[in-house]
Amino acid sequence: MQSLSILLLLFVVFHPSSALPQKPNIVFVLVDDWGYQDVGYRGSNILTPNIDSLARTGVILDYHYVTPLCAPTRASLMTGRYPIRTGYWRGNPSIREEWGLGLNETTMPEMLARNGYSSHCVGKWHLGFFKPDLLPGNRGCETYYGFVGSPTQDHFNHTNERGYFDFRLQYHNKDGSFIDNILYDAKGKYSCDLYTERSLDIIKSHNRSKPLFMYLAYSNVHAPIQVEKADFVKFTGHMGPELGLERKSLAAMVSKVDEGIGKIVDQLKKDGLYDTTLLIVSTDNGGVLLRSTNFPLRSGKRHVLEGGVRSWALVNSPLLQRHGYTNTNLFHVVDWYPTFQHLAGDNPEAHHKKQLQIDGINIWETLNSNKHLSRDEILLSFSHPKYCHGCTSNASPDDVFALRWKKWKLIDTAASLHRRWGSENCVKKSKGGCGENILPYHGRLDTGRITLFDLESDPRETKNVHDLYPDVVETMMLRRSFYSQQTKPIFKIKSCRENCFVNNTVQPWRWT
């Protein structure tokens, strides 16, 4: 009887939906450091007509959670696993650290490729490169085009903050040899345009005998804030003088991504692929304070408050039964892996590589028909220096635990919470931020380590109610102990000290 139950469970979880005639094409667009309110359909005056159209005719995911930083979100997307399991709970790795997504992890493109998909990856990787096995071209991406190292990259020169060049095309040739081709001729060309053009080429050359998976990770709007002068004029001419140069430049970077997404959708339709395509667009974390607007959410990137971990996200596809509405279920970036696993018909037991524990859940039926999702809890963050063995003091992570449970959000940390919100008057005035768009909160808000918010009545996280609901606090703190036991410890990480980057170019330095 137990064996029969297991077989039935595997059928329910991994058998593709009968509502779909075939495995869908999947296009996942991840944008970088994009503020929650910096999109037209949320009231901004930044020009995003293509995204607005996708939101209007698709499904807006109102509570789509990510992590506060770039690399942890990408690791969770690629694996369906919380950062406590991948080791990315520590945050972003340094470019010289011997660190990356574990080779025991099955990545999303790897999982889809073993189920017949043609998997292509474009843009920012940020999941390890110190040895060739960690490069995206060896992690399931049939082709990879972009940069693999530092989170910060000049959008024209394609050099990181240390001046090292990093732009490449990876693939395996006909005899199976791995090719990592450094594209020095990309210098001077805007990365957003290059990623869009590469994506269009992938769609145009796609062999329709296989379903397509394309992961497009734009580096916009991550610093440095750069854009072509012509695009600056094109996309910001309607904005008033109260907005500074940096804010207008960021707006133009946003509009460039929107323009690229519009071109990709048009190409999918032109080639007859869009009717069988599932398109997802999401941010990796909240926008950077004083530059982006996360209104009405509190705080931004690097923080566990809503402005740092709640992303804007949408899904659009003719395959969906319901369109044009806002889905208010609780989602997390870890959910996409098991959802795509379901749509691809993957059975992990049939493959030699062990299926690691998945934290996400299959959300297809919820996306498809707005079915209620039976989920109460999402781990938003957990880190503690005691699990980082040998970390130096300046690289030691904070002691932070953040949990969403039903309508409640608990934060337990020794660090002070960021007392900043978007200014409502400023946002109403300029519809998208201005010089004083982030104002400090004066006065004592948080008492001690533990903060509890009722997000239904207080979505801006202004009132700490932990003294009023001790039973809720006790219940949620018990989960801290549970997740603490699940956390993957990190041991002393080696760093490359010399001869790391030949010819000032980012590349692996360990080959064994």
Solvent accessible surface area in square Angstrom, and as a share of the most:
residue,aa,sasa,rsa
1,M,185,0.83
2,Q,141,0.63
3,S,79,0.51
4,L,94,0.47
5,S,58,0.38
6,I,91,0.46
7,L,116,0.58
8,L,105,0.52
9,L,111,0.55
10,L,42,0.21
11,F,118,0.49
12,V,103,0.59
13,V,53,0.31
14,F,29,0.12
15,H,87,0.39
16,P,44,0.27
17,S,16,0.10
18,S,116,0.75
19,A,59,0.46
20,L,21,0.10
21,P,111,0.70
22,Q,105,0.47
23,K,72,0.31
24,P,1,0.01
25,N,9,0.05
26,I,0,0.00
27,V,0,0.00
28,F,0,0.00
29,V,1,0.01
30,L,0,0.00
31,V,0,0.00
32,D,0,0.00
33,D,4,0.02
34,W,1,0.00
35,G,0,0.00
36,Y,7,0.03
37,Q,9,0.04
38,D,0,0.00
39,V,0,0.00
40,G,20,0.19
41,Y,52,0.20
42,R,58,0.21
43,G,34,0.33
44,S,10,0.07
45,N,39,0.20
46,I,3,0.02
47,L,72,0.36
48,T,1,0.01
49,P,86,0.54
50,N,52,0.27
51,I,0,0.00
52,D,29,0.15
53,S,42,0.27
54,L,13,0.07
55,A,2,0.02
56,R,161,0.59
57,T,71,0.41
58,G,0,0.00
59,V,0,0.00
60,I,27,0.14
61,L,0,0.00
62,D,26,0.13
63,Y,50,0.19
64,H,0,0.00
65,Y,0,0.00
66,V,0,0.00
67,T,4,0.02
68,P,19,0.12
69,L,28,0.14
70,C,0,0.00
71,A,0,0.00
72,P,6,0.04
73,T,0,0.00
74,R,1,0.00
75,A,0,0.00
76,S,0,0.00
77,L,0,0.00
78,M,0,0.00
79,T,2,0.01
80,G,0,0.00
81,R,21,0.08
82,Y,13,0.05
83,P,20,0.12
84,I,2,0.01
85,R,24,0.09
86,T,3,0.02
87,G,0,0.00
88,Y,1,0.00
89,W,19,0.07
90,R,38,0.14
91,G,8,0.08
92,N,41,0.21
93,P,16,0.10
94,S,54,0.35
95,I,13,0.07
96,R,51,0.19
97,E,22,0.10
98,E,31,0.14
99,W,36,0.13
100,G,14,0.13
101,L,0,0.00
102,G,20,0.20
103,L,73,0.36
104,N,88,0.45
105,E,5,0.02
106,T,17,0.10
107,T,0,0.00
108,M,0,0.00
109,P,0,0.00
110,E,42,0.19
111,M,0,0.00
112,L,0,0.00
113,A,42,0.33
114,R,68,0.25
115,N,20,0.10
116,G,35,0.34
117,Y,3,0.01
118,S,8,0.05
119,S,0,0.00
120,H,21,0.09
121,C,1,0.00
122,V,2,0.01
123,G,0,0.00
124,K,2,0.01
125,W,2,0.01
126,H,7,0.03
127,L,1,0.00
128,G,6,0.06
129,F,13,0.05
130,F,16,0.07
131,K,44,0.19
132,P,22,0.14
133,D,78,0.40
134,L,5,0.03
135,L,1,0.01
136,P,0,0.00
137,G,3,0.03
138,N,48,0.25
139,R,6,0.02
140,G,24,0.23
141,C,2,0.01
142,E,86,0.39
143,T,23,0.13
144,Y,2,0.01
145,Y,28,0.11
146,G,0,0.00
147,F,2,0.01
148,V,1,0.01
149,G,4,0.04
150,S,3,0.02
151,P,30,0.19
152,T,38,0.22
153,Q,8,0.03
154,D,29,0.15
155,H,2,0.01
156,F,44,0.18
157,N,79,0.40
158,H,1,0.00
159,T,31,0.18
160,N,9,0.05
161,E,110,0.50
162,R,128,0.47
163,G,42,0.41
164,Y,32,0.12
165,F,7,0.03
166,D,0,0.00
167,F,0,0.00
168,R,0,0.00
169,L,37,0.18
170,Q,0,0.00
171,Y,73,0.28
172,H,84,0.38
173,N,58,0.30
174,K,215,0.91
175,D,114,0.59
176,G,48,0.46
177,S,50,0.33
178,F,58,0.24
179,I,52,0.26
180,D,44,0.23
181,N,66,0.34
182,I,42,0.21
183,L,29,0.14
184,Y,100,0.38
185,D,110,0.57
186,A,5,0.04
187,K,109,0.46
188,G,49,0.47
189,K,104,0.44
190,Y,4,0.02
191,S,2,0.01
192,C,2,0.01
193,D,45,0.23
194,L,17,0.08
195,Y,1,0.00
196,T,8,0.05
197,E,94,0.42
198,R,50,0.18
199,S,0,0.00
200,L,28,0.14
201,D,74,0.39
202,I,7,0.03
203,I,3,0.01
204,K,119,0.51
205,S,91,0.59
206,H,23,0.10
207,N,94,0.48
208,R,150,0.55
209,S,93,0.60
210,K,81,0.34
211,P,25,0.16
212,L,0,0.00
213,F,0,0.00
214,M,0,0.00
215,Y,4,0.01
216,L,0,0.00
217,A,0,0.00
218,Y,0,0.00
219,S,6,0.04
220,N,1,0.00
221,V,1,0.01
222,H,16,0.07
223,A,27,0.21
224,P,43,0.27
225,I,34,0.17
226,Q,45,0.20
227,V,24,0.14
228,E,71,0.32
229,K,168,0.71
230,A,78,0.60
231,D,19,0.10
232,F,47,0.20
233,V,96,0.55
234,K,122,0.52
235,F,19,0.08
236,T,6,0.04
237,G,68,0.65
238,H,90,0.40
239,M,14,0.06
240,G,23,0.22
241,P,133,0.84
242,E,75,0.34
243,L,7,0.04
244,G,42,0.41
245,L,134,0.67
246,E,84,0.38
247,R,19,0.07
248,K,35,0.15
249,S,12,0.08
250,L,2,0.01
251,A,1,0.00
252,A,0,0.00
253,M,0,0.00
254,V,0,0.00
255,S,1,0.01
256,K,13,0.05
257,V,0,0.00
258,D,3,0.01
259,E,39,0.17
260,G,3,0.02
261,I,2,0.01
262,G,8,0.07
263,K,96,0.41
264,I,2,0.01
265,V,12,0.07
266,D,92,0.48
267,Q,21,0.09
268,L,0,0.00
269,K,120,0.51
270,K,165,0.70
271,D,29,0.15
272,G,53,0.51
273,L,11,0.05
274,Y,12,0.05
275,D,100,0.52
276,T,32,0.19
277,T,0,0.00
278,L,1,0.00
279,L,1,0.00
280,I,0,0.00
281,V,0,0.00
282,S,0,0.00
283,T,1,0.00
284,D,0,0.00
285,N,0,0.00
286,G,2,0.02
287,G,0,0.00
288,V,41,0.23
289,L,29,0.14
290,L,109,0.54
291,R,49,0.18
292,S,1,0.01
293,T,0,0.00
294,N,2,0.01
295,F,34,0.14
296,P,52,0.32
297,L,3,0.02
298,R,0,0.00
299,S,2,0.01
300,G,0,0.00
301,K,19,0.08
302,R,156,0.57
303,H,51,0.23
304,V,15,0.09
305,L,1,0.01
306,E,1,0.00
307,G,0,0.00
308,G,0,0.00
309,V,0,0.00
310,R,18,0.07
311,S,2,0.01
312,W,0,0.00
313,A,0,0.00
314,L,0,0.00
315,V,0,0.00
316,N,10,0.05
317,S,2,0.01
318,P,63,0.40
319,L,35,0.17
320,L,5,0.02
321,Q,117,0.52
322,R,108,0.39
323,H,86,0.38
324,G,45,0.44
325,Y,29,0.11
326,T,61,0.36
327,N,0,0.00
328,T,89,0.52
329,N,20,0.10
330,L,19,0.10
331,F,0,0.00
332,H,2,0.01
333,V,0,0.00
334,V,0,0.00
335,D,0,0.00
336,W,0,0.00
337,Y,2,0.01
338,P,15,0.09
339,T,0,0.00
340,F,0,0.00
341,Q,5,0.02
342,H,12,0.05
343,L,1,0.01
344,A,1,0.00
345,G,26,0.25
346,D,0,0.00
347,N,58,0.30
348,P,5,0.03
349,E,123,0.55
350,A,77,0.60
351,H,56,0.25
352,H,186,0.83
353,K,43,0.18
354,K,155,0.66
355,Q,49,0.22
356,L,34,0.17
357,Q,105,0.47
358,I,46,0.23
359,D,25,0.13
360,G,9,0.09
361,I,62,0.31
362,N,50,0.26
363,I,1,0.00
364,W,1,0.00
365,E,76,0.34
366,T,4,0.02
367,L,0,0.00
368,N,2,0.01
369,S,37,0.24
370,N,52,0.27
371,K,123,0.52
372,H,147,0.65
373,L,17,0.09
374,S,108,0.70
375,R,30,0.11
376,D,71,0.37
377,E,37,0.17
378,I,0,0.00
379,L,5,0.03
380,L,5,0.03
381,S,23,0.15
382,F,8,0.03
383,S,10,0.06
384,H,39,0.17
385,P,51,0.32
386,K,121,0.51
387,Y,37,0.14
388,C,8,0.05
389,H,81,0.36
390,G,50,0.48
391,C,34,0.20
392,T,84,0.49
393,S,108,0.69
394,N,143,0.73
395,A,40,0.31
396,S,41,0.27
397,P,17,0.11
398,D,86,0.45
399,D,24,0.13
400,V,19,0.11
401,F,0,0.00
402,A,0,0.00
403,L,1,0.00
404,R,16,0.06
405,W,56,0.20
406,K,101,0.43
407,K,64,0.27
408,W,21,0.07
409,K,0,0.00
410,L,0,0.00
411,I,0,0.00
412,D,5,0.02
413,T,9,0.05
414,A,75,0.58
415,A,45,0.35
416,S,94,0.61
417,L,18,0.09
418,H,45,0.20
419,R,58,0.21
420,R,74,0.27
421,W,24,0.08
422,G,5,0.04
423,S,14,0.09
424,E,76,0.34
425,N,124,0.63
426,C,7,0.04
427,V,7,0.04
428,K,136,0.58
429,K,151,0.64
430,S,6,0.04
431,K,111,0.47
432,G,1,0.01
433,G,0,0.00
434,C,14,0.08
435,G,66,0.63
436,E,99,0.45
437,N,2,0.01
438,I,9,0.04
439,L,81,0.40
440,P,65,0.41
441,Y,86,0.33
442,H,155,0.69
443,G,52,0.50
444,R,177,0.64
445,L,19,0.09
446,D,8,0.04
447,T,78,0.45
448,G,59,0.56
449,R,97,0.36
450,I,39,0.20
451,T,2,0.01
452,L,0,0.00
453,F,0,0.00
454,D,19,0.10
455,L,8,0.04
456,E,132,0.59
457,S,89,0.57
458,D,14,0.07
459,P,59,0.37
460,R,63,0.23
461,E,0,0.00
462,T,47,0.27
463,K,134,0.57
464,N,33,0.17
465,V,22,0.13
466,H,34,0.15
467,D,108,0.56
468,L,126,0.63
469,Y,90,0.34
470,P,85,0.54
471,D,106,0.55
472,V,23,0.13
473,V,18,0.10
474,E,115,0.51
475,T,59,0.34
476,M,1,0.00
477,M,49,0.22
478,L,118,0.59
479,R,78,0.29
480,R,34,0.12
481,S,60,0.39
482,F,73,0.30
483,Y,12,0.05
484,S,20,0.13
485,Q,148,0.66
486,Q,59,0.26
487,T,10,0.06
488,K,81,0.34
489,P,53,0.34
490,I,4,0.02
491,F,134,0.56
492,K,157,0.66
493,I,32,0.16
494,K,144,0.61
495,S,34,0.22
496,C,12,0.07
497,R,198,0.72
498,E,131,0.59
499,N,133,0.68
500,C,5,0.03
501,F,18,0.08
502,V,89,0.51
503,N,126,0.65
504,N,94,0.48
505,T,2,0.01
506,V,0,0.00
507,Q,48,0.21
508,P,8,0.05
509,W,42,0.15
510,R,87,0.32
511,W,176,0.62
512,T,141,0.82
